[in-house]
Amino acid sequence: MRSHQNIPVLNKLWTSDAEAGLGKGTTSKAALARGILALFVVSALTAQAQTFSGPTTSAPSERTLNPIPDDCKLPENVPPSAVALLQTIASAPDAKTYSELGMIYSRSGNSKCAIPAFEAGLALDPGSTQTRYSLALALIENHQAKRASDELRTVIERQPDSFSAHNALGLALQDLRHPQAAAEEFKAALKINPGFALADYDLAQLLSSERQYPGAIVYLKQGLSQSPTPELALQMKTALAAAYAQSGDYAACIPLLEEAVALRPESAEFHFELATAYAHRENYPDAIKQYKEVLRIDPNRSDAELLLAKALLNQSNVEEALPYLRDYVRRDPTNAEGLEILGDALKDSSRSGEAAEVLDRAVRADPSSYKAHYDLGVVLGRSGHVDDAVRELQAAIQLKPDGSEARYQLAQLLARNKRTEEARQQFAAFEQIKQNDERQTKAAFLSNQANDLLKQGQVREAVDSYQKAVSLEPRDAKLHYNLAIALTKLGDHAAEERELVKAIELDPNFAQAHNQLGSNYLSRGRLADAEREFRAAVAGDPHSAEALNNLATALGRQGKNREAEALFRQALALDPQEPLGFVNLGLTLAAEGEYAEAEQDFQSALKLDPGNGNALTALGMLQGKTGHAAQAVETFRKLVELHPGAADARVNLGIALGDSNDLQGALEQFSQAVALDPNSAMAHYNRGRVLYALHRTDEARQSLAAAIKLAPNYVEALMLLGVIEHFSAYATQLFERVVALEPGNAQARFYLGRNLMQEGKKAEAIAQWKKAVEADQDNLSALSSLARTLSQEKSPEAPDYMARLEALQKKRQLADRVKELNNSALRAAEEQNWPQALDQLQEAIDLCQQCEQIGLLRKNLGLIYLRKGDAKGARQQLELALKLLPEGPDMLATTQALQQLNGSPARSAH
């Protein structure tokens, strides 16, 4: 059967000493084990076939009944249990027998012969969904992913809730190199059946192949919590170990591999991976034991020989390492790394002749190896071949000009050979390199000291240490970046920006610096600059969930919601345990009116962190926006219980209580918010607003004045205080400030005109009312005042405005009648008086025609049809309503009703 895609194991798990610039016997930790090769692969597709069941329906297309190919009848291709079935088919072919034959071929690993058997079964019974599904699995096994995906889509059309079919389609799409679509199918399988561990495994493997290791870890742990079969559990644990290794978390990786070794003690691969994990943790004694086990099980594992030798050299066991190195080189005489390590070991074992011969071969195998030239030069110098030694050391210096050890050895040889001036130059260069090294060491010490100070909260002292380090190493981009981070904590954003720009100038691909600079710009509202920097950060590190989140946030603030949504999803795939990622995605979806999906994301965030303030706030606001006031109150109460000292939480609870007509409760929350944060203009404003609604005008005036003092341009507070101050000169000033801030505020212009008229400034009042009507042609108050005043003045404009006033009044009367009919129809529907309800709504629609309420009327008519049982009428009206309604609760209710009619679930946000 088909093996699930695993991350391949690299033969060369560590870089060579020369590549890493390390000394004798040092194992480089720069390279990562690419993963674990699971030796006991679960027959995943067979497992899926066993879980698939369901009724059959007619097929979309017909198939021709073709005979089983002759080569599938050859003895070597026919399992014993298939012999009788082939005989039955020869005499009396039927669909069930063909399907059973296909299953036998599949279980024996012969998908090539399984395919024609299943196709023959479908030709006789086109409606067999089980046979079609089994055919798809065989096609996947036979690397015919396109055909498999077509068959599986047919299966899913018939059985949308088949988690096995969704998972198999994910495998086919993965083979077709459509990773995003594949991931959606795996997630669909898990949504249908959260306990389907195989989908967790397949999704994790897909994420690992995309280098999205944090996400892979989450799904593997989730799958293991479902108590999978022992074989699948072992495979998932080894895949989890690989993901941990890729993330550099060898401490988490090792126990999983130890368990795998205990379960499969004769698995050379498990011992090999465990040894490598030990080596990365510098636990060389245990690494040596495990590599020896590998060679006991499989003496031909030359990669284990080399790594065992390197581990022994790290323990200074040169003599024990030499036989393994010699055997490795014997197996592969031109392998530069093996020759170089063997030559290095021989160099330090007083075998100069053999060392020179091996190192000469190493240099010829890889002329670009600094280490091989250097070691050869040292060996030649020791044996008196000075000219040859000088030549090799000069070659080493040319490859690595800052190689201090090569310059020192060369200087010694030149001095010994009386080449004084050349020796002096090399000693001078050596001293310069040494000074540079000392300066770098001192800068590193200061940087580490600053890191510790920063952790202890001594920010100013940390900044001083970073600045000293930067003065020593002004071209070190990382030091400038670290200094910028410290400056951020001091609140010196200008200096932070300067250091980040310098870091990027020194290293244009410094993703973290681009990300931090973007955050600096974002906090100051420089959205275009922030977007540019975040895009650079993502380009430098495509797997940074933080950078993806930040870029999406910058795009969302610019109204680019769809692109932001896609990026938030990418970030979540990388880090599915980050609640803020779900909150951000939910907010983006809410901005697009996709409220149900947004709520799912907020709930996902709360599942990860039940006390997450951002998620609770977003959920409560969404509930309030969609008309679920009681739920919003409950959510904000929970937020206040969890964060009793947060003024904003109490403001939000107060608003929700106000929307539920609990004004006293709202006042209590706003008052507590003011007590918690006296500088919150929003808390003062909302307190004033509810006091005004409670007719406590003097107290409202004081709260609104406090809000304006804190935020002089707070339009809502200015407006309400102006209303309270009524015709006073102060009220006029307040309305003038609102109009200056919002020239299109029609209501403010009406009030300003009213006050100006009271002050005898008729011309100015008329000018304000005209502007109010220009801003809002349906502002009845402004239009009425304007028409009346112009008529009194006998202005030639008066008839036009009077006509507009009469038209608006008729429009209002019509709207009132439409509203009356709508309400009466809803009451009739509650009494199941369907004829009256339908007649009154139809009358309202006829009167309304294209008025503002037309979408709401058609929604209500559709819902009544739905309750009455008239699916056709309901669908027609609801589809019309969906085109007419603005975003909000009514559109959401319409969408949900249509989904109920169509029998399809809402679009999933994940």
N, C-alpha and C positions, 0 to 999 in steps of 0.2 A: 504494500500500500504506500501511498504518498507520504513522504516524510515532511513534517512541518518545517517551514523555513527557520533554520537556526543561524545564529551568528557564527561565522566561520572561526575556527581556531587558527591563530597564526603560529607558524613554526618558529619564527624568530620573535620571541616575546620580549626580549630586552635589546636595547641598542648596543652596539659595540662600544668598547671603552673609548675608542678614538672618536666616535660620533658624540659621545657624552662628555668628552674632555676629562675623563677620570683617570686616576692613577691605577697602580697595579691591583688587579683582582677585584675591582669595584664593579658592582652590578648597577647599571643605570636603571632608575625607576621612572624614566621619562615615558617609556612605552607602556601601554596597558594591554593586559590580556583581552583579546577581542571577544571572548565569550567561551561558553561551555558547549562542547559537542555532546548532545544527549545521545547515549548509545542505545537506549531502550525507548525508541520513539513509539508513542502511542498510535495505534491504528485509528487516528482521529476520525477519518471519514467513515470507517465502519461503525465507530461509536455513534456518529451522527445518524447513520442509517438506522441503527437500532432504536433511536429515540423518535424517529419520524413516524407519524401515523396520521390517518385522516381519510375522509371519504374521497371517492373518485368522481370526476366530472368529465365532460366531453373534452376532447383535445382540440387545440386550435388548428391543427393541420394533420393531414394524413401521411402515413409512412408506408413504404413498400416493404413487403415481407421478403427479406433476403436470407439465404441459407447461411449457416455458420461456416466461416472459411475453413478450407481443408486443413490448413496448418494448425488450427485450433483443435483439430481432431487427432493430431499426432500423439502418440503415447506420452511423449515427454511433456506435452502441454495439457494433458487431460488428468485432473485429479481423480483418484479412485471413485469418489462420490459422484463424479459427473458422468461416469460411463453409462449408468442406467438411464440418466436423463437424456443423453444423446440418442440412446436407442428409442426412448419414448417419442422424442421429437421426430425421429426418422419415420415413425409409423403414424403418430397422431399428434401433430404439433398443437400446442395451446399456450396461451399467454403466461399462465402461472408457471409452467415448466420452463419456458424460456427465462423468466425472471429468476427462478431458483437456480438455473444454470449460470446466469450472470453473477449471482451472489457467490456461487462456489468459485468461479474464476476470480472474482474480486478478492475473496478471502485468501486465495492462494497467491495473490500478488500479480495476477495476469490480467491487467486492465485492458490490454489490447484485445483479448478474446471476450472479456466481459461486455465490451461495448456492443458488438453485433448481437449478442444474446439479448441484452436489454432492448436494443432497437427492434428486434424481432418481436419481443413481448409487447412493445408499444404499438407495433403494426397491427397486432391482433386485438389489443385492448388500449386504444388511444386515450381512454379516460383514466388510466391507472397513474395516479399521482405518485404513488410509491415507486413504481418502475421508472418513471421519469426522473425522480429524485436520485435513484440508484444509478441511472445512466449518467446524470450530471457528475456524481462522485467519481465514476469510472473515467469520465472525460477529463476531470481535473487531474487524476492520477496519470493519464496519458498525455498531459500537457496540452490539452485542447481547451484552454480556459474560455475562449470566446464562445464556443458551442455550449460549454457547461453553463456559462452565465445566462445564455438565452433560455436553456431548459429550466434553470433555477428561478428565473423571473416568472416563467409560466407557473411553476409550482407556487410561488409566493402570491401571484394573482389569485390563485384558488384558495390558498391557505395563508393569509397575511400573518397569522400568529404562529407560524412554524419557525421557532427559534433555530432549529437545525438547518433549515433551508437558508435563512438569513446568514448564518455563520458560514455555510458552504459557499454562498455567493460572495462573502467577504474574502474567502480564500481564492476564488476564481478572479475576483477583481484585483487582488494583490498580485497574482501571477500576470495579470494584464497591465501591471504597473499603474494602477489607479489607487494609490494609498489612501487618499482622503475618502473616496467612495467605499473602499474596503473597510476602513475604520467605522464608517457610519453603519455598515451592515453588522459588524461585530457588536456595536453598541445597541443596534436594534434587537439583536438576539438576546443581549443581557437585559434590555428593558422588558422584553416579553418574559424571560426566565432569568431572574437575577442569580439563581443558583447554578447556572450552566457554566461550570468552571472551564470547560474547553474553550468557550468564547473569550473568557478572561485571558487564557493562555495565548490564543491566536492573536488577540488584540495586542497583548504585551509583546509578542514576537514581531508584529508589524511595527510597533513603536520603537522597539530596539533596532530594527533595520533602518529606521529613520533617525537613529541616535537620540531618541526621546526617552532617555533612561529613567528619569523620575516617574514619568507616566507608566512606563513598563513595570516598574517596581510596585506601583499602586495596584495595578490590575493583577499582577502575579500574587501579591499578598491577599487581595480580595478573593481570587480563585482558590487559593489554598485554604481560606477560611470556610469554603463550601464542602470540605471533606471529599476531595476527588478520589478516584481509584488510586491504589498505591503506585501504579506505573505512571499515571498522569501526575500524581503528586511529586514523584521523583524528578520527572522531566521539568515540572514547574519550579522545583527548588534549584535545579541546576541552571535553569534560565534566570532565576532570581539572583543566583550567585554571579552569573555573567553580568547582569545589569549592575549589581553592586560593584563589581570589579571595574566596569567601564566608568562608574561614577567615582572611582578611587576609594571606595569604602571596603577595604579588604577585611576590616574587623567584622563586618556583617557577612562578608562573602565566605570566610573560612568555616564557620560552624555548618553552613549548608553543605559545603564540599566534604567536610568531615563525615557528615551524615550519609552523603552519597557513597563515599568510600566504604563506610561500614556496611551499607546495604549491598554494594557491588565491589567486594574486595579484589576481584580479578579484572576490574576495569582499568586498563592502563591510562585511559583518557582522564578518568576522575582523579587518579593519583597524580597525573601530570599537572592538571589544573590546580589541585591543592598545593602541590610543591611550588608552583609559580606564585600562588597567593602568599604562601609563607615567605618566599624570597622577597616579594614586594614589601612585606612587613619586616624584612631583615632578620627573619627567624631562620637563619641558614642551617642550623642542625636539623630541624624538622624538614626543611626543604630538601636537604641531602637524603634523608631517609625516604622521602616520597619519590624522588627521582630514581633512587636505587630500586624501589618497588616497580617503577615503570619499566626499568631495564630487565628486571627479573621476569616480568610478564611478557615483555616484548623486547628482546635483546637488539632488535634492529631499529629502535627509536633513536636515531642519531641526534635529533633535536634535544632529547632528554640527556644524552651524553654531554652535549655542549653546555647545557644549563647546569647539569650536575658539576661539571668541571668549574664553571664560574662560581657556583656556590662554595665549592671546596676552596677555591682561591680566596674568596672573601673570608674564609676561616684560616687562611695562610697554610692550608694543606696542599702545598705545591706538589710534593712527591706523589700524593694520592691522586691529584688531578691529572698528572701527566699521562698515565695510561689511557684515560678517557679522551684526552685531547688528541693523543697520537692516533687512536682508533677513529676518531671523528675525521681527522685529516686524511687518514688512509681511505676512508669511505668517500671523501669528497676532496681530492687533492688540490683543487683550485679555489676552495672556499676561503676568501680573504679574511673573514672574521675568525674562522678556526685557526688559520695559519698565524694570524696576528696574536691571538691569545696564547697559542702554544709557544710562539717565539718569545712572548713576554715572560711566560712561566719558565722557559729554559734560560732566559737571560739572568734570572735571579736564582738559578740552581747550579751555577758554575759549569754549565755545559755550553761554553761559548761557541765552539765549532758548530754544534748542532743548531744552536740558537741563530747564528749568522745565516746558516743555510735556510732555515725555516723562514726567518724574517726577510731574506732576499726574495723568497717565493711570495711572501705576503705583499711586498712592495710591487712585485710584478703583477700580482693578482689585482691590486688596488693601488695604483700610483698616487691617488689623491689622499691616502691615509697618512695624516700627520704622525700618529702613534707608531705606525710601522717604520717610517723613516727615522723617527727619533730613537726607537729601541735598537734598530739596526746600527745607527750611528754610535750609540753607547757601546754595543757589543764589539763593533769594529775598533773603536777607540781603545777598549780594554785589551784587545788582542794585538795592538800595535799597528794596525792598518789605518794610520792617521789620515792620510789623504782621502781614503775611501770614507772614513768616518766623517771628515769635514764635509764631504760632498753630500752625505745623507742628512747631516744636521742642517746644512744650508737649505736642502730641499724641504725639510720639516719647517724651517722658519718661513720659507716662501709660502707654504701652505697655511701657516698660522703665525703671523708676525708677532703676536703677543704671547707666544709660547715661551715663557721665562726659562723653563728647564732646558729647552733646546739651545737657547742663547747662552746659558751658563756653561753647558757642556762644550759648546763650540768655542767659547772664549777660553776655556781651560786648555783645549786641544791646541788652539792657535798660539797661546802663550807658551805651551810646552814645545811647540815647533818654532819658537823664536819669531813668530809673525806678530810683533808687538803692537803695531798700530792697529791691525785688524782686531787683535784681541782687546785692545783698549775700547774700540768702537762697540764691540759686542758686550763688554762689561758695562759700558755706559748705557747701552740700550737695556741691558738686564736691570740696572739700577732704576732706570726710568719706569720700566714695567713694574718693578717691585714697589716703587713709590705710588704708582697708580693703584696697585693692588692694596697697599696700605690705606690709601685715601678711600678706595671703595669699601674696604673693611670698616673704616671709621664711620663712613656715611651709613653703612648698613647697621652699625651699632646704634647710631643716633636715630635711625629710622625705627629700629626695634624698640628703642627706649621710648620714642614718641608713641608707638603703637600701645605700649603698656600704659603710658600716661593717659592716653585717650580712653582706654578701657576703664581707668580709675576715675574718669570724669574731670581730670586736670587738663582742660582743653587749652588754656593759654600756654601752659608749659609744653604741651604736645606741639603746638604751633611753633614755639621757639626751637624745639629739637628738630622738627621737620625743616625749618628754614636753615638751620646750620647744616643739615644733611644736604639740602639743595645747593648751598653755597660751595660744598665740596664736590658735588656731582651735578652741575647745572644742566647736563644733557641726559639726565635719567628721567624719563617720562613718568615712571611709576612714582618717584619721589614727588614730582609736581602734583600728581594726582592725589597722593596721600595728604599732601599739604592742603589741597583744595577741600578734601573731605573734612579736615580739621577746621578750616576756615568757615565751612558751612555751619558747623556747630557753634561758631562764634557769631554767626549771623552776618558775616562780612561777605555778602554775595558778590560785590564788585571784585574783591581780591580772589574769591573762589573762581569766578569766571576767568580772570586773568591767568591763574595757574592751570585751569583746565584747557584753555586755548593753547598755552605753552606745551602742555603734555601732548595735545593732538598735533601740534606743529612738529614735535620731536618724533611722534609715532602716529601717523595718520590712521592707522588701523586699530587704535586703542579703543576697543568697543566700550569698556567701562567709562572711559573719560567722555566719549560722545554721549553716553547715556546720562551721566551726571550733569553734563553741560545742558543737555536737553531738559532735564528736570529743573535746572536753574531758570532757563528761559520760560518753561511752562508755568512756574510759580509767579512769574512776572507778566504773564499774558502774552508773551511773544510766541504765538502759536506756530507761525510759519518757520521761525528759527528752531523751535523745539522739534517740529516735525522733521526738519532736515537732520538734526543731530540724532534723533531716535532712529531714523532710517539708516544713518551711518553705523549706529550701534548694532542694529539688526544685521546689516551687511557683514559687519565684522564678527558677529556671534549670532548666527541664525537660531541657535538653540537657547538663547537667553529669554526665559519667560518674562523677566522683569522688563527688558527692552521692548519686547512685543507688547506687553501691557501698556507701557508708557506711550509707545507710538500709537496704539489704538486709542488711548485717552486723548492724545493731541488731535487725532483725526475726528474723534467724537465731538470734541469741543468746536470743531469747524463744521459740524453738520455732515461729515462724511461717514455716516453711520454704518453703511453696508461694509465698507472696507474695514472699519473699526471692528465690526462684528466678527469678520473672518480672522482678524489678528487676535482678538480675545480668545477665539476658539483654538487657535494655534498655541497660544500661551497656556491654555488649560490642558491641552494635550501634553505639553511639556511638564506642567506642574499641576496635576488635577487635585492636589491637596491644598491649594491656595484659595481660601474663601473669597479674597478680594477679586480674584479672577472671575468667579461666578457673579459677584455683585456688579462688576463692570460690564460683563456681558448682558446681565439682566437690565441694567440701566440703558444700554444701547438698544436692546430689543424694545424696551418700554418707549423709548424715544421714537421708534418706528411704529408704535401702536400694537406691538405683538405682546399684549399683556399676559396672556396665559403662559407663553414661553418664558417671559421675564420672571413671572412668579415662580416657575420651576427652578430657575437659576438662583433666585434668592433663597428658596427652600434648600437647594443643594448646598449653598454657602452655610446655612444654619445647621444643616446636618453635620458638616465638618466642624463648625464652631457655633454651638447653640447660643452663645452670648455675644456674637459678633455685632457690634453696634452699627456698622455700616449696612449689614444685611437686614437687620431689624428695621432700621430707618427707611431703607429703600422699600422693603416689603410693606411697611405701614403706609408710606406715601402712595404706593401703587394701589393698595386697598382703598384708600381714601379717594384716589382719582377715579377708580372704577365703581364707585358708589357703594362700597362695602364699609360703611362708616363704623359699624359695631366691631367688625374684625380689625379695623385700623386702630380703634381704641384699645382692644385687647393686645395687639402687637406693641403699641407704644407703652402700655402699662408694663408689659414685660421688660421693655427697654429701660424704663425708669427704675424698675425693681433691680435690674442688673447694674445700672449706672445711676444711682440716686443723686450723685453730685454733678451730673451733666445737665447744664441749663438748656441746651438745644433739645435734649430728649423731652424735657418737660414742656417746652414750647410746642413741639410736635404733638404731644399728648393733648395739650390744651386745644390745639387747632382741631384735632380729631373729635374731642368732646364738644367743641363748638359746633362742628358739622352735625353732631348727633343731638343738638339743641340742649345740651347740658351746660348752660352758661355758667352756673355757679362752679361746677367742676372745672370748667375751662379757666375761670378766674383764679381759682386756687392754684392751678398748675402754672399760669403765667406769673402769678405773684411769687411763687417759689423760684421760678426761673430768674426773676429780677433779683431776688435775695441771693441766689447762687452766683449770678454774674450781673452786677449793677451796670456793667458797660455794654450789655447786649441791647442794642437798639431794637432788634426784632422782638425781644421779650417785652420791652416797654410799649412798643406799638400794639402788640396783640393784647396786652393788658388793657391799654386804652380803648381798643376796639370793643372788647367785651364789656367794659364799664359803660361805654356809650350805649351798647345794646341793652344794658340793665338800667338805663336812664340815670346813671350816677355821673352826671356831666362834669362836675367840678373835678372829680378824681380822674375822669377820662382825660380832661384837659391837661392835668399835671403829667400823666403818663406819656401822652403824645408829645408834650413839650420836652420831656426828658429824652424821648427817642430822637427828636429833631436836633437836640443839642449834641447828641452822640453822633448822629448821621445827618448833617444838614441837607443832604439831597435825597432824603427818604421820601419819595413821592407819595406813597400811601399815607404816611403819617402827616405830611403837609396837607394833603387833601382833606383828611378826616378832621384835623384840627381847624382847617378853614371852614368846614361845614358847621362845627361847633361854635366857632366865633361869629358865624352868620354874617351880618351886614357891617361888621366893624371894619375900621381901616386896617387892622391887623389881618383880618380875614382876606381883605383885598390883596395885601402884600403876599400872603401865603399862596393865593391862587396865581398871582403873577409869577412866583417862583416855580410853581408846578408847570405853568405854560412855558416858561423859559427852559425848563428841563425836558419837557415833553410837548413840543409844539402841536402834536397831533392828538392831545388829550381833549376830546370834545366836551366832556362833562366839566373839566376845569375851566374851559373857555365859557361855558354857559354860566357857571357860578361867578366868574370874573365879570362877565357882561352884566349879570344881575346886580352885582355890587356897584359897578360903575354907573349903572342907571340910577341906583339909589343915591349916588353922590352927585347926580345931575350931569353926568358925562355921557349924554345920549349917543353922540357920534362914536365915541370909543366903545360903548356898549354894543351898538349895532355891528361894529367891526368885529368884535369878539364873537358875537352870535353867528355872523356869516362864516367865520373861520370854523366855528364849531360844526355848522351844517356841512361845510366842505369836508371836514374830517369824518363826520358821521351823518349821512343824509337821513337816517332814521332817528335822530335825536329829537324827540317830540318836544321836549321843554325848550330847547334852543330855537327850533323852527316856529313854535307857537309864539314865543316872545318876539321873534324877529318879524313874523307876519303881522302881529298886532301892532307893534311899534311903527312899522313902515306904513301900515294902513292909516294910523293916526296922523302920520306925517304927510299922507297923501303922496307917497313916493311912487314913481312909475314902476318900481320893482315890486310893489306890494301885491299886485294881482298874481304875479308868478309865484311868489312865496306862499300866498294864500291858497293857490291851486295845489301846490306841493303839500301844504298842511292838510288840506281836505283829503288828498290821496293817501297820505300817511295815516290819517284817522280811519279811513275806510279799511286800509290794510290792517290796522290794529283791531278793528271790529271783526274783520274776517278771521284774523288769527285767534281772537277770543272765541268766535263761533267754532272754528276748527278744534280748538282745545276743548270746548264744551262737548262737541260730538265725540272726540277721542275718549274723554273721561267717561262719558255715558256708555260708550261701546265696551270699555274695559269692565265697567260694573255689570253690564249685561253678560259679558263672557264669564265673569265669576259665577253668575247664576246659571251658566250653560244655556243662555238664551242666544243660540248661535245666529238665527236670522236677524234679530235686532242688532247684535254686535257687528255682523258683517255689513248690514245696510248702513249703519251709522258711520262706520269707518270708510266705506266706499263713498258716502256723501261727503265726508271730510276730505277725502282725497280729491274728489271732483271740485270742491270749493277751493282747496289749497292749490291745485295744479302744480306749480313749481315754487311754492312758498318754502320758507326755511324748515317747516315741520314735515315736509313730504317724506323724507327718509324714515323718520320716527313712525309716521302713520303706516307706511308699508311694512315696517318691521312688526308693528303691533298686529296688522292684518295677517301677516305671515304666521305669527305665533298663534293667533286664534285658529287659523286654518290647521296648524299643526295639532293643537289641542282637540280640534273637532275630528281629526283623523284624515284630513284631505291633504295627502302628501304632495300631490301635484300643485295645488294652489299654494301651499306653504312654500314650496321650493321657488316657485315663480316670484312671489312677493319678497321673499327673503333675499333672493339674488338681486332684485331691483334695489332693495334697501341697502344692500352692501355697497352698491355703486354710489349711493347718495349720502350715506351717513359719514360724518367726520369721525376721526379717531376718538374713542372713548368707550364708556360702558355699553352703550347701545350697539356699537359696531361689534364689540366683543360678544354680546348676547346673540347677535345675528349670526356671527361666525360659528359659535358653538351650536346653535340650532341647525344650521346647514350641515355641520359635521355629523350631528345626530341623524339627520335625514339620510346623509350619504353613507352612514355606517363607517366613517373613517375617523381615526383619532387625530387630535390636534398635532400640528407639526412639532416635532421634538426639537428642543434647543441644543441637543447634544448628539 
